[in-house]
Amino acid sequence: MGRMLQSWVAAPAAAGAIALAVSAPAHAEVTGVAEAGVGYSDNIGRVPANETDETIGTVGLELDWTERTRRIRGDAVADLSYFEYLDNTYDSELLGTANGSLALGIVPETFQWVFQDTFGQAQADPFSPMSPENREDLNYFSTGPDLTVRLGSTGFGRVFGRWSNTNYEDSPLDADRTTAGVAVGRRASSRSEVSLNAVTESVDFDNPLNTDFDRDSVFLGWDLDASRTNINAQVGYTWLQRDGDDETGNALLDLVITRDISASSVLALTLGTQLGDAGDSLRTQLQGDVVGGGGQITATADPFESRVASLEWRYGRGRTGFSLGVAWNDQDYESATLFDRTRFSYTASFSRQLASTVDFEIRGALEKEEFDNVALDTDETRLAAILNWRAWRTLGLRLTAERYDRDTSNGTGEYQENRAFLTLAYYWGGAEASRR
């Protein structure tokens, strides 16, 4: 499972995970669903009045890939949809999220080269609904080497470097990042590792109107992969220096605990605080066990302190599964204090195998935002019902109905939208039919 600070302070920990995994037996797994079909929206612009309906042609891909060999460690998860607006209300767009990493063991257990890419969407105006006019693609790519040496029978030393690029579809916020770090630790067993880490990073924006900044972090890391409990913990401190400003600092905490309560249920707890930016926030949401992950990202060059607490319970047995989750997130920006906000997320889902070839799922989410320095509070509800019919071994039909409802304290930005999609789905690798 990904780590909350993976994007800039957890690369040493990622290298450690690679070292822990190289002795594992070879394993490769890929499952996926490809879709093509048509949809309809009764308010594609998400406006409070004078709604515009839209017919949507769509092609989608769900992919889950894992590779474990002596020289390769790879993971990729994607949930992407291409929308073609047939009534020409908006230009076509690619929606959804994707996150993948690939570590090549050039010298197994000693020297790896790592690639990582994260894709999602950001919104320029966080006070308005996420709509085709208020979202853009955001991509975060990283690559670089990890060098690990043994220190005695259980000790190790690790050095790593990364070059990264954050790319926005429209906003002038593109940036290059250079990151370097060192770690010294002890691997008590193949499932446990403790380390002391130091990381430094420089962020340089392409547009000179944006303020470059540097970050330095020192933290203790602990990874435990027990029979029923996984713990990933990082505790330390971060210093941030923006060009022309005084240095600021903040505690660094990343704690992710997953516990198998029984053979049928899992409990996941996340606690964290970090100084980061929009690219970090995107990667955090997609890699950590954060309820509501993949939510709204504000397109801004301004770094911010993000504090998060999340708890989720997942249950699955026989033909039935469900989940319940709650999360709290508080964001405080360095300069763009109008964006300061507190967000509460509540999620629930229920799925049922109705027959050998038919399954049904209901999902619901409530997100409440309170902006600290703007007179605006928002409540947004999202509901979805999905019916899948596996008419043939690799082919089936998927019917999806969605409802969106946003209320605000001042009446601006409110909307209601209903959507429906009918798609033909092709399955491979044993993939089942539910979206993530």
Salt bridges, closest charged atoms under 4 A:
GLU29 OE1 - HIS27 NE2 3.66
GLU35 OE2 - ARG398 NH1 2.84
GLU35 OE2 - ARG435 NH2 2.76
GLU62 OE2 - ARG398 NH1 2.77
GLU62 OE2 - ARG435 NH1 3.80
ASP64 OD2 - ARG436 NH2 3.82
ASP75 OD1 - ARG68 NH2 2.98
ASP79 OD1 - ARG435 NH1 2.47
GLU93 OE2 - ARG135 NH2 2.79
GLU109 OE2 - ARG70 NH1 3.91
GLU109 OE1 - ARG150 NH2 3.03
ASP146 OD1 - ARG162 NH1 3.21
GLU193 OE2 - ARG158 NH2 3.62
GLU193 OE1 - ARG187 NE 3.38
GLU201 OE2 - ARG177 NH1 3.71
GLU201 OE1 - ARG215 NH2 2.46
ASP223 OD1 - ARG3 NH2 3.12
ASP225 OD2 - ARG191 NH1 3.34
ASP245 OD2 - ARG242 NH1 3.73
ASP277 OD2 - ARG177 NH2 2.50
ASP280 OD1 - ARG177 NH1 3.62
ASP280 OD2 - ARG215 NH1 2.79
ASP302 OD1 - ARG242 NH2 3.28
GLU305 OE2 - ARG307 NH1 2.56
GLU312 OE1 - ARG314 NH1 2.97
ASP330 OD2 - ARG307 NH2 2.19
ASP332 OD2 - ARG307 NH2 2.78
GLU361 OE2 - ARG363 NE 2.73
GLU367 OE2 - ARG343 NE 3.80
GLU369 OE2 - ARG341 NH1 3.14
GLU369 OE2 - ARG343 NH2 2.86
ASP379 OD1 - LYS368 NZ 3.07
GLU380 OE1 - ARG406 NE 3.84
ASP405 OD2 - ARG403 NH2 3.77
GLU417 OE1 - ARG46 NE 2.74
GLU417 OE2 - ARG419 NE 2.62
